[in-house]
């Protein structure tokens, strides 16, 4: 009976999608370099979404995943095939059976699969005899065991599987320019999961965060997770922009603004304390925390304005040409 | 009977020496003080509770501690209703039928012991024809019989000879899935479209027909359990191995279903078994778990 194990090295640090993608791409030789670079080039580092009650799902609910992940993959120049949807759809079983085949094919080729556990993880092996996939979540070395028949089934309503293939080389400057444009889009779009308006993105996400901290009654664990993820991604952005310094004068200025923003992060982290084995926001520091977040919002807004200046100097066919089927992806 | 739960609570409070009064009862159940006073009066007058008001504590106590509240009893009419409901629930054949049938078992405990025959059923707000149709169809499904029915839909009225498979609830309407004499695939008929129905004497063959794979609208497919093949040291009675369902067995080799790996691993650590035949990932997990324990033992030695 055929079986395969790739033993991918996945570690949870950034957003779960980036951690998974990084594990898959580096093992397949499709990406070299630090994780923050991948996070920056795909635009994932710039994604920031907050649920009005600070639920932990905020961190991965940054939009319709296909629409969010595909532009990032396109920017890397990496071929990708992905399938996702809601498991309640009557056709789910057909897509699932098909996915079982292509997931195994990809592992046979030595390339892992990005998979929604939840959150995102990697499928790095299968055993045909037991009819199971081995899934890593990045937290533990022990793999999750997913039966073929349970592929895609989890406690959320969604399933997601993504495979990667070949690669084309895109000039570094173009990649960085496109990533800045993705950042602008994320900053300006208030809601990514319409018609629901309980999760805000970009600039509005800051307001949701401050509002929830002000009103109280939010999810304590979620607040810590959002702030941790926020701090990590701002560090990623800073490292990413530092590398890009010298390309345009505005990027130096944006990098300086993010450096200033990074100066606020230790204070934000200090506003979270540990009691009885769980971390939560220190309520006595809530006012100060809201102040830091408001200051960070100002700085990030200025930085995005720098990105806008860079973007306006170059043509943007991807956004200025409306294809004949309209701006929406055909559904 | 609706005040029995309040009276039960009041009785408990009295016994606990809390000296409850009508205000406390009213507050606890969010009822009016007058209603609460009536409840206490009912206890005193109808249930003959030896209640005594103690002014010092502004509440009641029992003069005679030996008093017990009379058991709840059901009137004959209520028993009939419960019996009918038990019957309806037992014949329920939709999704989650298992749990609904457990409700039927529960209800049947309250049934009177006498025979159901000859009791006039209470009237419910449901079309008697629909109930009758369901009753006959349930019988046909369990007895694997076919039925003749007069069916009406937008295409008009027609006479059909079909074999019912199961009831289906979809888009807020009730359907029955049937095999017709000609089609290979099962079709759905609306229950309220069935005008007349009678059970046929002979059923037609349904061999080789497509199975009725019903996908619930708006519900996720159920997760399949993990299966472990295990050789036991002694044969087991029943269909479960200390709570884990046995799906198949061949002498001492059992296929056991489980959903949570950790609880099953724990079970394997304490239960008696001879050989873990499959799956290999489970063997591996058990192995590494045992290794960890061994390591810990060695460290603490």
Interface residues (C-beta under 8 A of the other chain):
Chain A: X87 X88 X90 X92 X93 X127 X129 X130 X132 X134 X142 X145 X147 X149 X150 X153 X157
Chain B: X215 X217 X218 X219 X220 X221 X223 X224 X226 X261 X278 X279 X280 X281 X285 X288
